[in-house]
């Protein structure tokens, strides 16, 4: 199933779930190169996960993509070849 996060954005609970599945902090999911991240001061290391999650929920463009979720795990697949680690072997 393909979910286009810009058309169907995750709410804060959905973002927390993805972050937990990834086993990382919210910063790993933040698109820090997005100019809006700079405008909102989200690049500052002092920003909490809760602040980052709230910002990504309010502004879906701030969420790094693509995030792939399979029974083998959840991860940000940049570069795209990383998706191969989440696919079952034949």
Secondary structure, DSSP 8 states (H G I E B T S, - for coil): ----TTTS---HHHHHHHHHHHTS-GGGGB-TTSHHHHHTTTTSTT--HHHHHHHHHH-GGGB-S-EEEETTEEEE-SSGGGGGGGS---
